[in-house]
Amino acid sequence: MTSPTDVSDNAKPLIRESAAEAVKPGHFRYVVLGMIFAITVINYADRATLSIAGTEVSRVLNLDPVMLGMVFSAFAWAYMIGQIPGGWLLDKFGARRVYGCSLILWSVFTMLQGTVGWFGVSGISAAIMLFFLRFMLGLVESPAFPANARIVACWFPTNERGTATSLFNSAQYMAIGVFTPIMAWLTHALGWEHVFLWMGAVGLFAGILWFAFYKEPHSSPHIKPAELEYIRGNGALVDLELNRRASRQKFTFREVMQLFQSRTLWGIYIGQYCITSMSYFFMTWFPIYLIKGRGMTVMQAGWVVALPAICGFTGGVLGGVMSDYMIRRGVSPSKARKTPFVLGMFFAAMLAMANFVSTDAAVIALMTLAFFGKGLSAIGWAVMSDTAPEKMIGLSGGVFNCLGNVAGIITPVVIGYIVAATGSFNLALWFVGAHGLLGMFGYLVVAGKFERMVIRPDDRENENCS
């Protein structure tokens, strides 16, 4: 018969093991990160569909470079216009509903682009149809990145936020690396229409999975209490959605305008504008540059685009990891966030050096360095998660992305006019590369210390309530 002492002694290791298990915070937040990473891959792949199929689309539908540049810019016009309303919708209705509806709608408009050739139109008529569908694609995609930033702010503590943000932001490179060869093959083997039809179908499936599995931190059945308390205690805004439903807080025009009056925020806005300009070059004209400017085939361009994209993904992850590591080592958040951005933008500006090389290998090497640098500098959404007013995270992200995506309107159109006027991409590469230097100026000279902004109450509103 076992004595009470024996039972107690045997139980001690089990008790210690159970206690150790209880204090482990868990890692379900990384499952959530995986979800938004996968959706962002689809998001960027859907944006890039026209750039991959662009040469064939312009041939079949009889579009000249200026028409194609205008069609490319349509997405950015709507994406910019929709940012602030999209951020407001997120603050009002929450990330789960707004993000899910956005995903389903943008998948529908992606599929519809593949039907333009079915109507027998060409030239200006085809350009108008594509412009409208790309415009609607941009409009319904507009809440996506503010939603990502809001989800990361809810699920991740401050010292993990840079890594989390860089991972979802690096999805753009994964989209290029994974889907560009696939879309190039679809264009070559089945026709350009299939690029849009298949990518839209993938997005619809992802939208169903989103609504089936995603919950907010305070209501998720999968997160352990220890993990919830861990992320709450280290800066995650886990009750953000709960507080949103409870308070129904409204903001006056003067309070919202403070988002446009901060020198620090304007430095961040300039940086986002510059990195977005480079993003739109790579998403729109880069494959066409390889085909028309360097004489590659569609299949060659598909594989060449994929190679630098892998390095861009590596740089994107490294930028966030470096930034969070510096914070954990006691470096100020300002220096920790600015360091990878400035280094990355310097490397990205080197793409202009492609004007001085003649071999394809040298071009690929320079574009790979530029991709890596652009990825390294993609820390802006972490900065916004750190600095946005707590109850305006969606709206702040909308303003940030709205102003950044002005570059999406300007860059494709300017490059289209440059190519049409000069018959060369040389000046276009100088134009894009200069944005690296301007972005460095924004972070080093314009922006100050990165701290969470506090909105000053509207005194007139307080007087009315008193």
C-alpha positions, 0 to 999 in steps of 0.5 A: 500500500502506498503511503501518503508521503509516497503519493506526495513525492510522486505528485510533485513532478506532475505538479511542477510540470503542470504549473510550468505548462500553465505559465507558457503563453502559447503561440496562437497569435502566430496562427493568426499571423499566418492567416493574414500572411496568406491573405496578403499573398493573395492580395498582392497576387491579385494586384499583379495579375495585369502586370504578368498578363499585361504584354499579352493583354495589350497585344490582344486588346490593342492597348498602347503604353499610355493606355496601359499606364492609365489602366495600371493607375486605376487601382491606385486611384481607388485604393487611395480614395478608399483608405480613409473610408476603409479605416473608418469602417474598420474602427466602426465594424471591426476587422473580421467583418470588413476584412472578410467582405473586402477579400470576397469582393476583390476576388470577384472583381479579379475574376471579372477582369478575365471576361473583358475579352469576351465582349469583343472590345479593343483599344479605348473601349477595352481600356475603359472596361479594364480601368473600371474593373481595376478601379473597383478592385482597388476600392474594395481592397483598400481596408486590407492593410489597415486591417492587417495593422489593426490585427497585429496591434490587437494580437502582438506585444510591442517587442514582437510587432516589428517581426509580425508586421514585416512578415505580413508585409513580406507577403508581397514578395512571396506573392511575386515569387510563388504566383508570378511563374504560375501566372506566366504559365497560365498566360502562356499555356491557357491564355491571359484570361485564366490568370484572372479567373483562377486567382479570383477563385483562390480568393473566394475560397480564402474568404470562406475560410476567413469567416469560418476561423478568425475571431478577435483575441478576447473571443477566440476559443483557441487562445490560452488565457496565459497567452492572452494575459502575456500579450495584454501585459506587453502592449497588445491592444487585446480589448480594442474590438471589445472597447469599440463595441462598448464605447461607439466613440466618435471623433470630431473633424478637428480631432481627425485633422490632427493626423495631418498636423504631426511632423512625425507622421508626415515623415512616416507618410513620406517614407510610405509614399517612396516605398509604395512608388517602388512597389508599384514599379515592381508590380506593374512595369517591371515584368514589361521592362524585362520583356520589352527593355531587356528582350526576355520572353514571358516565361523568362520574365516570370522566373526572373521576377521570382528570384529577386522576390525571394530576396525581397521576402528575406529582407522584409523578414530581416527588417522586422527581426532586426528592429525587434531585436534592437528594441529588446537590447534596449535601443530606442524604438525610433532608432530601431525602426529607422535603421532597417528603413534607411539601410533598405531604401539606400539599397533599393535606390541602386536599381537605377544602376541597371542603366549602366550594365549590359548583361541580364545577370547584372540587371538581375543582381541589381534588381535583387539588391533593390528587392532586398532593400525594399523588403528591409525598409518595409517597417512602416506598418510597425511604426504605425502600430506603435504611433497611431492613436489607440482609438484611431488605429484603423483611420490612422492606417487609412490616412497613412496608406492613402497618402502612400498610395498617391505614388501608385497613381503617379508612378505607373502613369509617369513611367508610361509617359516616359516609355512612350516619349523616349522609347526607353526605360532609362529615365524611368529607372532614375525616377524610381531610384530617386524615391529611395533617397527621398524616403531616407530624407523623410525618416532621418530629417522630417520624422522625430521620435516615434511615440504613440500619438495622443489626440487632443480633445476638441475643446468645442465638443467639451463645451457643448457637452458641459 
